[in-house]
Every structure is written in C-alpha cells, then in structure tokens.
Amino acid sequence: DQMVFEGLLDETTVAKAKAMHFETEFVDLDSMVVPESVIDLIKREAARRFYAIPVSATDNRIRVAVADPSNLDNLDGLIQSLRLQIEIVVATETAIANALSRYYPTRITSTREV
C-alpha cells in the first residue's frame, strides 16, 4: 500500500497481487451491480465496520470483497456477525469505498430549529 501512496504501483495491481497471494479472486466492484438481496445480507454497520461488500450468495455461502485479506481481526468479526460460510475476494480500497457509498449510504438527518 505504501507503493501505491508513493505512485510506484497502481491500486488495482496491488489488489490483484493480494488476490493472487491469498489464492482468491480479484473483483472489479466498480463494474458490478450487486443485487439488493445480496446487499441485505450484511447490515450497513457491519459493512462499514469491516470495510466489506457482499458480491454474491448461495444457500449458505456468501462471497465478500475486502481490500485487505490479511486483516484477520476484520475477517473473524465478519464471520461471527454473518454466521454464514464466507468466501473472501479482493477489491481495491477505492472500489470498496465507492460501493459502501452506493449500497450503504450514510443516513443524513436534518434538524430544524423551531
């Protein structure tokens, strides 16, 4: 990630290398449309807390995109909160941030002075 910051590598290249290292798939979240039924499997708070986006699901398995598959604390928390079998895939941090904004928008509350 430091190499991305310094401009030596682009974020997609690093994410693909992480996916290869962890023997999983890289997904391009920016070009995907995730069905609402899949998005509903992870609550907004959990998606934002664990920086994770569900990308597909079957009966008892869910594929979840994360930017850092080496973060075992996040993965353990995600597993405990979902209680489903999880298959981790990798996406860029920017794509996850974009997907969080798109699928789990922050609630805006307005206050009105009386």
C-alpha positions in Angstrom: 0.0 0.0 0.0 3.0 2.3 0.6 4.0 1.8 -3.1 0.5 3.0 -4.2 0.9 6.0 -2.0 4.3 6.8 -3.5 2.9 6.3 -7.0 5.1 3.3 -7.8 2.2 0.9 -8.4 -1.5 1.5 -9.1 -4.1 0.3 -6.6 -5.5 -2.4 -9.0 -2.1 -4.0 -9.5 -1.6 -4.2 -5.7 -5.1 -5.7 -5.2 -4.6 -8.3 -7.9 -1.3 -9.2 -6.3 -3.0 -9.6 -2.9 -5.7 -11.8 -4.5 -3.0 -14.0 -6.1 -1.1 -14.2 -2.9 -4.1 -15.3 -0.9 -5.2 -17.6 -3.7 -8.5 -15.9 -4.3 -10.2 -13.8 -6.9 -9.9 -10.1 -7.7 -13.3 -8.4 -8.4 -13.9 -5.1 -10.0 -16.7 -3.7 -7.8 -17.0 -0.5 -9.9 -18.2 -2.6 -12.9 -20.5 -4.8 -10.9 -24.1 -4.4 -9.9 -24.8 -6.3 -6.7 -28.4 -7.4 -6.2 -30.2 -5.8 -3.3 -31.0 -9.3 -1.9 -27.2 -9.8 -1.6 -26.5 -6.4 -0.1 -29.2 -7.0 2.5 -27.1 -10.0 3.9 -24.7 -7.6 5.5 -26.0 -4.8 7.6 -24.8 -1.3 6.9 -22.9 -1.1 10.2 -21.1 -4.3 9.7 -20.2 -3.5 6.0 -18.8 -0.1 7.1 -17.1 -1.5 10.3 -15.4 -4.4 8.4 -15.0 -2.5 5.1 -16.6 -5.3 3.2 -19.0 -5.7 0.4 -21.1 -8.8 -0.4 -20.8 -9.7 -4.1 -22.9 -12.9 -4.4 -24.5 -15.5 -2.3 -25.8 -19.1 -2.4 -27.8 -21.0 0.2 -25.3 -20.9 3.0 -22.3 -19.2 1.4 -21.5 -15.5 0.8 -18.7 -14.0 -1.3 -17.4 -10.9 0.3 -15.0 -8.4 -1.2 -12.4 -6.8 1.1 -9.3 -4.7 0.4 -7.1 -6.4 2.9 -7.5 -10.2 3.2 -4.6 -10.3 5.7 -6.6 -8.5 8.4 -7.7 -11.5 10.4 -9.4 -9.4 13.1 -11.8 -8.0 10.5 -12.4 -11.4 8.9 -13.1 -13.0 12.2 -15.5 -10.2 13.1 -17.3 -10.6 9.8 -17.6 -14.4 10.1 -19.1 -14.0 13.6 -21.5 -11.3 12.5 -22.8 -13.2 9.4 -22.9 -16.8 10.6 -22.5 -18.0 7.0 -19.7 -19.6 5.2 -17.6 -16.8 3.7 -15.5 -16.8 0.6 -13.2 -13.8 0.6 -12.4 -12.0 -2.7 -10.3 -8.9 -3.1 -11.2 -5.5 -4.4 -9.4 -2.1 -4.3 -9.9 0.1 -1.3 -11.2 2.8 -3.5 -13.8 0.4 -5.1 -14.9 -0.7 -1.7 -15.3 2.9 -0.5 -17.4 3.7 -3.7 -19.5 0.6 -3.1 -20.1 1.5 0.5 -21.3 4.9 -0.6 -23.5 3.4 -3.3 -25.0 0.5 -1.4 -24.8 1.6 2.2 -25.3 5.4 2.1 -24.8 7.3 5.3 -28.0 8.4 6.9 -28.4 12.1 6.8 -30.5 13.6 9.5 -31.7 17.1 9.3 -32.5 19.2 12.3 -34.9 22.0 12.2 -34.9 24.8 14.7 -38.3 25.9 16.0 
